[in-house]
């Protein structure tokens, strides 16, 4: 399921009116932008009471949310939230004390991490019954520093990134074992793998021949493809999310201006850049996209705070309200237009949030 270069008047955001403005776009790709309504959210609470932090990381098409929360002992624990059952602690490996959930697929399997009895943090999967197991994923031979899981598919494929002398995106399945994506996608030094969809298509970023990270997709059967970045080769682009329909979400920093613009690449089409919130230092990213090409993520507002936002189309931006408008981020969106993420309150604690976007479910 799974910033622009404009400064708009803050009144548009506060009132939620739908007036459009034609901003100045330093890249030469001006487009009309509508800052639209504010969408209220549901605070999902935490495992440790009102003052404890929680953060949602994903939501599947059944509306099940997963993430991390502090419990009453102040330990980080993975949670699963349902509307009927509320927030439930998923537990840890035997002997472990902390865990976190990062992804959930439609059959209810959950990807995450747990520490083990030796205190090491290892990748894990919870099955549909909630039983936890360690994923026995081998490390790439020349990645001695870190080896992080990022996403998985219902078919059991897992992707992530590892650090050695360079960054290595990787893909694992029972059929192939561990594949170094630097060997699959031409990469001068760096390669990152961030997401995989139900069809086994991976997205991430790889250092291109020009020396800049470029968004790509890769599939075992079809190979790799670098994604279109328009007319500006001296740009950085990352693919951070991919829908089951094949649309990639992420960002592009045109001409290395230091102002990443949220972007999507609909399957079979070119780059679509999305607007940011009004800010003198625009910055934003798409972190989730559904099969209808509705994107969610975050954008920096005029105060410098990150705010959770949604883009139902290329010219409309919705602010996803948090408990006290202190900041936050949307993490994922399902095909029922439900959005999971987090928002901060005045006390600084993050709370997992759920928003329902308007429109047909």
N, C-alpha and C positions, 0 to 999 in steps of 0.2 A: 504494500500500500504505500501500499505505500505510495549600489545600489545605484540605482539610477542616479542621474545627474541633475535632479530637479529640486527647487525649493518652492513649495506651495504655501499659501497662507494657512496658518494654524487653525483659523476659524473653520475651515472645511472639515478638519478632523473632529473638532469639538462639537460642532453642530450635527455632523453626520450628513450634511446635505450632499446632493449629487451633482453640484455644479462642476463642469469640466474646465480645465485650464490647459493651455498649450505651453509647456515648459521649454526652457532653453536646454538643449542637449548638446554638450560639448563634443560628443562623438559624431554629430551630424545626423543622428538617427532620431529626430524629434518625433513624438507621437502624443496624441491627446491622452490625458490621464484623468480618471475620475477617482477621487477619494470618497468612498461611499460610507455606508452605515457602520455602526459599532455593534458587534454581535456579543450578547451576554454569554457568560460561561458558567459551568457547574464546577465548584471546588470539590475535588474527590477526597480531600482530607489527607490523612497520613496514618501510619502504623503506630505513631507515638503521641498522638494527641494534637491539639490545635497549634502548639508552638513548634512542632517538629516538621522538618522539610520532607517533601516528596516531589518526584518528577516523573512524568509519563514519557515513555519512549516510543510506544507504538500502539496501534489499534488495528484489529482485523475487521472483516466485513460483518461479523456477528456483534460488533460493538464491544468486544473484550479489550480492555486496556492493560498494558503491562508497563512496569518501570521500577524505580527504586524509591525507598522511603527509609527514614530513620525510625527505629522502633523506640519503645520506652526506655531501653537501656542505652540509647544513643548509637546503636549499631546499624549499619546500612544493610537493608534486606530487600530482596526482590519481591514485588507484589504483582498480583493479578486482580483487576477490578471488574466486576460485573454490576449491572444496574440492580439486580435482585440480591446479590450477595455482598456487595460493597467491596472494600479492599481487604485482600487476604494475603498473609505472609506465605511465600512459596518455600521458605526454608533454605537450607544449605546442604552441601555434601556432609557425610558423617565426619564429625570432629571440627567442622568449619563453624565460623561465627558470622560471616558476612556474605552477601550475595547481591546480584543485580540482574534484572531482566531488561533486555534491549529490543527484542523482536518477537512478534507472534504471527503465525500464519493461520490460514482459515480453518485448518483442522484442529487448532488449539495448541499445537506444539509451540514451545517458547525457547528462545535462545538467550543465553546470558552468561554469567560467570559466578563462581563461588570460590572462596578459599577452602582449602582442604585441611586435614588434620595437621599437616606440616606447616601450615600458614601460607602456602603458595596459592596465588590466584590462577584459576584454570577455567577454560571454557566448559560450559555445561548446557544441557538441554533438559527441559521438563516435558514429559509426554502429556498426552491429553488427559490422563488421570492425575497429573500433578507429580508424578514420580521423577526425581532428579537423577541424571547420570552424567558422568564426566565424558566430554568428547575427546577421544584419543587422537588428536591432530598432531602429526609430526611437524617439527620446525624445518624450514628450509635450511640448507647446509651452511649458508654464509650470512645468516641473520641472527647474530649472537645477542642483540640488545633487547628488542621487544618483538612480540608476536601477538597481535590483537585481532580478535574476531569482530566482524562488522555486521554480517547479515547471513541469512540462510534461506533456503527454499523448502517447500513442502516435499520436494523430491530428495531432501537430505544433503543437498550441496551447501557448502559453507565458503564464505569469502572473508578476506581481511587484508591487513597490511602488516609487514614485518620490517624491522630496521636492522641493517648491517652496515656495510660500507656505503650502501645506497638504500633507498626505500624500495620494497618489493611488494606489490600487490600479489595476492595468492588466491587460488581456487582449490577446493578439495571436494572430492566425491569418492564413494567406495569404488567406483569403476576406474577412476583415473589416479587416485592417490593425490598427493600434493603437487600442484602445478604452479610454477613461478610465472606470473603474468608478464614479467619483463622478457621472458622468452616467447610469449604469445603475442604481445603488442610491442611494436618498435619503441624502445624507451632509451634515451641517451643516458640517463642516470636514475631518475625517480619514476616510480609507478605506485599508484594508490588504488585499492579496490574498496568501494564503499557500500554497494548494494547489489542485490541479485533478485530477479523476479521469478514468477512461477515457471517460466519457460527456460530458466537457466541462463538468461542474459545478464551479464555483469556490467556495471558502470563504475567509472572512477576517473582518474586523470593520469596521464603519462607525459613525461618530458619529450617533446617533439623534436624534430630536426632543427627547428629554429631556437631550441633551448628553453621554451616556455611550456609549462604543464598544460596539456590539452585534454578536454573531456573526450572519453571514448566509450564504446560498448564492445563487449566481446562475448562470443558464444562458442561452445565446443564445436558445433556443426558448421557455423557460418563464419567463424574467425572474428577479426576485429574491424572496427570502423571508427575513425576520428570524427567527432561531431562538428558541424558547421559553426563557424564563428563570424560569419558575415564578411565584411570587407576589410577587417583589421587583423592582419596576421600577427602583429606584435601585441598579443593579448593573452591573458591567462583564463582558462575555463576549466571548471571542475564539474563532473557528474556526481551528485550526492544521493540521488534517489531514482528509482525506476518503477513505473507501474507495470502491472501484468499486461497492459496493452502496448508496452514498449516505450512510453514517453519518459524521457529523462528530465529530472529537475536538478538544478544546481545554481551556479553563478558564472558570470563572465566579468572580468576586469579589463575593460576596453583600453588599449594603449597603455596598460600598466599605470592607470591614473590613481590607483589606490582607493577606488570607489566601486567595489564589486556590485554589479547589478544582478538581482535575481533573474533567473532565466529558466525556460523549459525548451526541450527539443522534442516536439510531438513526433511519434513514430513515422518515419518516411518523409518528414518535412524538415525545414531548416530551423534556425535559431529564432526564438521568440523572447525578447527581453521584456521584463515586467517592472512596474514602477515601485519606488520606495516611498515610505512615509516622508512628509516634509522635513527636511533636515539640511543644515549647511554642510554637513559631512555625511552624505548619503552612503548607506551600506546595508546590504541585505543578502539573504540566501534562501533558496528553496530547499527545504529538508524533506518534503513529502509531496507526492502527486498521485491522484487516483486515475481510474480508467477513463474518466471524462475530462481529463486534462485540467482539473481544478488543483491548483498548487497551494501549499502552505509553507510557512517558514517564519522568518523574523526580519525586521527592518529597524534601523535606528531612527528615533524621533528627534524633534528639535531640542530636547533636553540632553540628548546623548544616550538615552536608555534604549535597550533592545525591547521591541514590542512584538508580540505574536500577531501575525497577519495571514490573510488568505487572498488568493487571486482567482476569482471565478472565471476571469477572462483577462486578456492582455491589457485592458484599459481600466480595470476596476480593482480597487484595493479595499479590503475589509479589515478593520481593526478588530481583533479578538480581545474582548475586555478581560482584564485580570481583576483580582479581588479589590485592589486599591490602586490600579493603574501604575504600578511600580516597575513594570517590565516583565519580560518573559519571552517564550518562544513556542511556536507550534512545531510539533515533531512529525506528525503523520496524519493522513486523512484516508478514510475508507470510501467505498462506493456509495454509502448512504449519507455522504457529506458530513460525517462525524469527524471531528478533529481532536486529537490528543496532544497535550503539551504541558506547559507549566507557566505559572505566574508568581511574581514576588509580591509580598505584602510589606507594610511599613516596618515590621519587625525584622525584615531581611529573610525570613523563611520562605523557601519556594514551596508551592503546593501544586500537585498534579491537577490539571484542568481538562474539562471536556466541553467542546463547543459544538453546536448544531448549526450548520450553514443553511440558509433558506434555499428553497427549491425542491424539486421532486426527489424523493428518496428511493 
